[in-house]
Amino acid sequence: MVTQHADPYSFDNEIGWRRYRMLRPGRGMYHDVKRRLPYYWSDITDAMNYRTFAGTVRIYFVNILPALAFILDMNRRTGGFYGVNEALFSSALACIVFSTIGAQPLTIVGITGLISLFNYTIFDIIKRHDVSLYPQFMTWVAIWAAIFHWLFAIWNFCDYMRYVTDFSSQSFGAYVGVIYCIKGVELLITEFESDGPTDGFMSVTVALMFFFTVYALEMVGKGVWFRPWVRGFLGDYAYPIATIFWTGFAHFPGQLRATNVSKLPHTRAFYPTVDRSWLIDFWNLEVKWIFVALPIGFLLMLLFYYDHNQSSVAAQARQFPLKKPGGFHWDFFLLGCTSFIAGIIDIPLPNGLVPQAPVHTDCMTNYKSVLKVVKTEDGRKIYQQEIIAESVVEQRVSHFLMGLAIIGTMTGPILIVLNLIPRALFAGVFFIVGWGGLEGNGIMAKIIYLIREPRFVQPDEPLLQIPKKRILRYLFWQVFGITATVGVSQTIAGIGFPVLIIALIPLRWKILPMMFTAKELGIMDAPTADNEVVLASMGGKPQMPGDKTGDAEIASPGTSPSAEIASPGTSPSAEAQEEEEEKWSAAERGVPREGARQRAGGWSEA
């Protein structure tokens, strides 16, 4: 159980030199390990549960399919330097490290679309000078990024993630979703250009039908059709069912097989894609290029700082009833270690997966389907389903087993099986993952609220307290941030997009309070890190704008106007939690007002 006494890790009430994080190096990492280590054995014994098996299968496909999709994109954009084995090696490395010695084993780490974008943008820059420098240059980018990871973790800088609110996290989630959808379209265009219109249309069919199959099966898992165990089975195994069927569909005899759509490239087991050794001779790079790699390594660290920590927050969001503590500083230090290892063997650097991050925790959650009876005024009864998250199987075995499964995927026989998968199926993966980051996004919820007919809006909807023009103005800044970041990402200056992502945080704290009242921001926005077990690792709950006003109407979400900031580890009363929930829009938080919890891959906190 989580300790009830106040957590000792905090800088808020310190005085003198003690309040400076850089002057107390390693304090956050020490408390992360101290806080999580007592749970290590239970992380293993608690895995003796059906959810562990079902979660391992589901998260294996949710992890490996996007990784292979991203590697296809990198392979196309880097002259074939990256391939299937690099993707599998990177994913396996991250799984083994974070499942065994990570403080947050529920957070899935692997290859993201953003590292794909980062890698091929650097390739576009380097090939203007000498393309042969690319492997060594990428190694030094990774080395510098690892050093900055270690410094940020040692200096306790992960604490500042507690100041991230839904304004920036929703914008980032939408940005990732848009990028993934763009990648899916680009992959299908490539199929048309390389194979012709007949094969291209076949590819579009496979991609869209894969998307609709996964989406439909997961919707069945959240619906009221069939028995609960049937719904659970279809929801848990949506990815493998769709992958097996649509891979077989491309091989049906007759006209379908005659289309000859492109398949996943085949490589030798455990060997790099190109003719090279795994270890890169980075020590032979000219000194000037080593220092050119330094600022790019810093930009890469900024991307991982936001992306990885945001993934950890989403994996431990409030809708999951977690009891075991997190550990942001220690895990960010480990991310530096995996970045260093991945860099010297020149495989894509792994980091936290957005928007797949909450899927693993969702797989480990025990849901209960409850029949809710609503009586109308004329005495009739309306039967509704309410899905309640009862508990989470908090363990590290599923993550470890997934790593072993990915290593097994690098063997010759499994690589031959992977060679049967049509490339177009990975476009469908892009679409399903990208749409998952858009559908459950708070930006989408606001848009739906604005276009909904007023008489069908619930009378207790908090957004009713704000004029629609003010909501549109708030959305403008979010859409502006998304558009600017997507636009920059499509140019040679794309490596600078992490700066724009980080810039959304001061925009929220410094600029928006000049345009909106504290009450309006309190309704439309909220701290992203709102789970007590998460905040303990970040030094406790931050003081939001409006906390000192003393006015109950303009208190920030989740903050009692008359109360001091609670110390980490201190559980608020049930009444206080209910008040917090009421101050947040149900649409904003993505949670049905009756307390039911959404299931499966459509959920996106970011």
C-alpha positions, 0 to 999 in steps of 0.5 A: 500500500502507498504510505500515508505520511508526507513524502520527504521529496519536495523543494517547495518549502525549502529555504536558502540554497536547499531550494535550488534543485541543481545544488542537490544533485541526485535527490530525485533519483534517490527518492524514486528508487527508495520509494519504488524498491519495496514494491519490486518483489510484488511487481513479480508476484502480482503478475500471476494474473490473466491480465498479464497474459492478455496484456502481453499479447496486446501490447506486443502488437501495439508496440511492434506494429507501429515500430515496424511502420516507423522503420519503413518510413526511416528506411525510405527516407534514409537510403535504407540505413535503418531496417526491421532488425534495428527497430526490433533491437531498439524495442527489445533493448528498451523493454528489457531495461525498463522492465527490470530496473525501471521505476515505472514498468507500466510505461512502454518504451519503444520507437516513436514517429517523432524519432523517425522524423528526427532521424531522417531530417538529420539525414537530409541535412548531412547528405548535403555535405557528406552522407557517409558521415551519417552513422558516426554523426548520429552516434554523437547526437545520441551521446550528447543526448544521453549526457543531457539526459543524465544531467537533467535527471541528476539535477532533478529537472523532471520536477518541472513536468508537474507544471504541464497542463492539458493545454500543452499535452493535448496539443502535443497529443494532437500533433502526434496524431496528425503526424501519424496520419500524415505518415500513413498517407505518405506510405500509401502514396509510395505504394502507388508510385512504386507498384502502380494504380492497381497495387496502390488501390489494393494497398489502400483497401488493406490499410483502411480495412485494417483500421476499421477492423481494429477500431470496430473490435475495440468498440465492441470491447467497450460496448454492450454486445455479447457476453462480457468475456466475449467483449473482453476477448475481442477488445484484448486481441483486436490487433492480432486478429486484424493483423492475421486476417488482413495479412492472409487477405493479401495472399488469397489466391486469384485476383487479390494475390495477383496484385502483388502488393509490397511486403515487409523487407526481409533481413538476416537474423540479428544482423544490421540492415546494411553491411556494417558491424553493430558497433559504430566507429564514432571515435573517427569522426572529425572534431568539428562534427562532434560539436555540430552534433551537440546542439542537435543532441540537446534538441533530441533530449528536449523532445524526449524530456517532454515525450517520455515524461508525458507518456509516463504521466498518461500511463499513470493517469487518474482514471487508473486506480494505481497504488504503487509510486512512480519515479520520473528522475530515475527513469529519465536517467535510464532513458539516457543509458538506453540512448547511449547504448542505442547510439553507439550501435546506431539503432533508433533511440527508444523513448516513451510511446505517445499515444500508446502509453496508456494502453499497457495500463489499460490492459492491466486494469480489471474492469467491472461491467455494472448495470445502471437503471435510470428511471424516467418521470413516467416510471419507465426504466432505461438500462445502461452499462457502466464500466468501472475500473476496479484495480490495476495489475501493477507488475513488470513481467508483461513488459519483460515478456514483451521484450523476450518476444521481440528478441524472438521476433529477430530470429530467422523463422519469425522474420520470414513470417514478417516478410508476409505482411503487406506494407500497406497494413502499416499505413493502417497502423499509422491511422489507428494509432494517430486517430487514437491520439485525436479521438479522445483528445480534449481539443476534439471534445471542445470542438464537439461541444461547440457544434452540438445542438444546445438543447442536447448539452447536459445542463451541468456541463462546466463549459456552459459557464464560458462564452463560446467565443472565449472557447474558440479563442482558447482553441485557436492557440492550441490549433496554432501550436499544432499547425506551427509544429506540424508545418516546421516538421515537414521542412529541413528545420524539422529538428527544431520542432521540440522547441515549439513543443516546449514553448507551449508550456510558458505560453500557457503560464505567461501569456494565456493568463493575460487573455483569460480569467482564472475561472475560464482557465480552471474550467478549460484547463487542468494539470496533466499530472493529477495522480498522487502517486505521480506527483510524489516523484515530482515534488508534490502538486504545483501552485497553479495560477489563481490559487492565491486569490482566495476566490472559490470561483477562480480556483484552479481545477483540483485545488481547494481555494482555502487549502494549502498544497497537500504533501505527496502521499497525503490522500485527499478526502472523498468529498474533496475528490468529488469537488475536484471532479465536478470542477473539471469538464467531463468532456475535457477529462474524457471520463463519463460523468457517472464515473465510468471509465473508458476502455482501450486504445481510444483513450488519450490523456494527451 
